[in-house]
Amino acid sequence: MSFAKGHGTGNDFVVLPDPDGALALTPEFVAAVCDRRFGVGGDGVLRVVRTAAHPEVAHRAAEAEWFMDYWNSDGSLAAMCGNGVRVYSRYLVESGLAEGPTVTVLTRAGVVVAEVGAEVAVSMPLPSVGGRGTADVGGVIFTGTAATCGNPNLVCPVADLDTLSLDAVPRLDTMQFPESANVEFVVLAKDDVPGADLHVAMRVIERGSGETLSCGSGACAVAAVALAGGLGTDPLTEGTVAIDVPGGRVTVSVSPDRCVLSGPAVLVATGEIDLASLRA
């Protein structure tokens, strides 16, 4: 089976080209491919399939030629992955499956449009900021603000990122987050970034993947909460937030009718998977 490997600020993915929908993915197969010791390794799988060839979304083929069939590393499905769709768009253009620089992609959270250049900028689902919530991570309680951007998130301000232990799976209120959520831990940065209204740093535990080096939809949720004053700053109706993650920096621009996630997205390898050797 052919594959490519790519990442967006360290949030890495196994890309499986399957234009005609011939692959029958299973949770066990995805988990085996994403295993960092016995497989290719990644935070998730991006199956590149034509919308018309995927039975889940074939009725939406008129909206976009390509569907991002995204799977978390534990084999669960996800509606949106901001860094994933940026890597996916990069792959479409560099493989010749789509002409750039503008690429339209259908996701389980809806249609997004990416601009593929030196960096990749993608229009994300408009974030929605909700109420307060808590997460129990290894017995430590964090309080934050709920926000959605295709995926549910809980954005938690903290005093220091470096001392956090994020190995445990977060325990969340199942009434508030019936399908669990990504949990972001955020601090305001002390220095200004040219062109940005706010500068923050974050770490994140992604549902279905554990702690990752970056999370695009989580960054959008963080930006929305920050601009709303959820990190202790004055509220803004719109603005740009520079977000430092362990894997680099992304920027998120939010206005009343638009959210754009921008940052590097690169392909680092291509090859063949020996299916018989996987621990599926």
N, C-alpha and C positions, 0 to 999 in steps of 0.2 A: 504494500500500500504506500503510495506517495504521500509525502508530508512536507510542510515548511514549518519553520520555527520563527516566531516573531515576538516582539515585546513593545509595550508602550510604557516608558519610564519604569522598566523592570517588572511590570505586570505581564507575564509571559504566557504564550499560547501555542498549542500545536494546531496548525492549520491543515485541514484535510480537504483537498479539492475533490468535489463530488458534484459536478455541474448537473448531471442527469439523475441524481438521487438514487444511485445504485447501492450505497452503503446502508447497512442496517445497524446503526449504532445502538449499543446497550450501555446501561450504567456501569456494568462490570468492565466492558471494553474501554470506556472513557477513563475510568479510574486507573486501569492498567497502563494506558498510554501516558497518562499524566504522572505516573509514579516516577519520582526523581532518581531512583536507584535501579529500578527494574524496567523502566519504560523510557520514553523520550524526555518526559518531565515538563510540567507546565501548571499554571493556575487554572487552565481550562482548555477545552477543545472548541475550535471554530470550524464548523463544517460549511464549506463554500458550495451552496446548492442553489440552482435556479428556483425561484418561487413557484413556478408552474410544475416543478418536479417534486415538490414536497407536499404530501397530502394534507398536512396541518394547515397550510397557507395557500394552496393552489388557487383558491377562489380569489386571492388578492394579487394575482399575477400582473394585473394591469397597473398596480401601484408602483412596483419596482421589479426589475428583472431578477435581482439577487436577494436571497434570504439568508440572514445570519443565524444559523442553527447553533446556538451557544449552549455548551454544557460546562458546569463547574467541575473541578478536579475530583470531587467525590461521586460524580456520575449524575448529579441532579441538574435539572434544567433551570435556566435563568431567563428572565424577560429582557434584560438589558445588561450590557457591559460596555461602558464608555471607552475604555482603552481597547477592548476587544473589537469594537466596530471601527476604531481608527486603524488597528492592525489589519482587520479584514479589508478595509477600503484600500490600504496600501497594497495588499496582496492582489486585489482585483486589477489595479492599474499596472503593477509591475509584472504580473503574469500575462497581461494582454487580454484578460477577460472583460475588461471595461476600459473605456477611454476616459482619461482624466481631463482636466483636474477635478471636475465635479462628478461625484458618484452618489447614486441614490440606493439605499439599502433598506430592506424591510427587516425589522426585528420583532420579537414578541411584544415589545412595548410600542410598536408603531414604526412609521417610516422616518428615517433620518437621512440627512444630506451631508456628505463629507466633501471637503476641499483638500485635495491631496497635493502637497507641495513639499518644500523642505521639511515642514511639519505637517501634521494632519489636524484640521479643525472640523469638528462635527457638530451639527445642530442636534441638541439633545432634547428629550421630553422636558417640558417646562417644570422646574421644581415646584413643589408645594410644601410649605412649612406648616407643621402641625403642633401638637401640644407636647408637654413634658413627658419624659419616660426614664426608666432606669435599666441598667444592664449589670448583671452580676458576672464578673470575669474572675474565676478562681477564688471566689469569696470576697472580692473587692467590689463595692457598689459604685457605679458611675451614674451620674445624672446628666441628662442631655435633652435635646430637642429632636422630635421626630421630623423627618423630611423624606419626600419621595422624589425620585427622578428616574422613573422607569422601574427602579427597585426601591424597597423600603430601607430607610437608614435611621440611625440614631446618632446624632452629632453631640459629642460630649467634650466640653471644655475641660482641660486638665492643667495642672501647674507645670508639669515637666513630662516630656515625652520619653526621655532617655531612661528613666527609672521604671517604666511600665513593663510588667510581665504579661504578655498577651498570648500565652500558649493555650489557655483554656478556651473552650467553646462558650460564648456568651449565653447566659440565661436571661431571656426577655419575657415580658408580660405577654402571654399567648393571646390575651384578649386584644391588646394593642397591636401585636405583631403576630398574627396567626400563622404566617409563613416564615417567621423569623426575620432577620434584618442584618444588613451590614452595620457595624458599629465603628464610628470614626472618633478618634481622640485628637483634640486640636489645641494648639496654643497660638496666640498672636505673636508674630515675629517682630523683632525690635527695629529692623531696618526697613526702609521704603524700597519698593521696586518701581522703576520708571514705567508709567503707563497703567499702574495698578492702583486701585483705591484702597485696597487692603492687602496685607501680606501675612499668610498664616503657614504653619507647618502641621502635618497630620501623620498619624499612623492609623491603620485600619485592619479590622478583622472582617473578612468577607465571608458571608454565609456560604457554606459548601466548599470553601477553600482554605480557611484559616487566615493568619496574617499574611498579607501580600505587600509587595514593595510599592504598590500604587493601586488606586481604584478610581476609575473615571466617573462613574455615576456617583460614587461617594464624594468625590471632589466637588461635583455640582451641588450635592446636598449641603456640603460644608459651606460653599460659596453663598448659597441661598440663606442659610442660617446666619452666617456672618453679616451679610448685607442687611438682614432683618434686625440686627442688633443682638443676636443671640450669644455673641462672644463678649458683650459688654461695651461695644462701640455704638456710636450714634447710628440709628437706622438710615438706610439709603434705599430709594425706590429702584435704583439700578446701579450697576457698577461692574468693575473688573477685579477679580481676586487672584493674586498669585499664590499658588499652593505648592509648598515644598513637601515632597514625599520621599521616603528612603531611596527611591529609584530615580529621583530627579525633580523636575518642576513642570507643572501644568498650569495653565491659566483658564479661568472660567469667567465669561462675561454674561451677566444676567440682566435682562430688561423685562418689562411687564409681559412681553409677548415672545421672548426668545432667550435661549440658553445655548451658549457655544463653548465647547470644551476644546482646547488647543494644546498641542504638545508633540514631542517626537514620537514616531511610530516606525519601527524598522524591522526588516526581515534579516535574520542572521544565518539561516541555514536551510537547505533542502535535502531530501534524502528518501530512503525507502525503509519502511517498518517491516521487520520480519515478524509476521503475525504469530508464527508458531512459537516464538521465543517469549511472547508476552505472558505475564502472570495474570491472565484474565480469570 
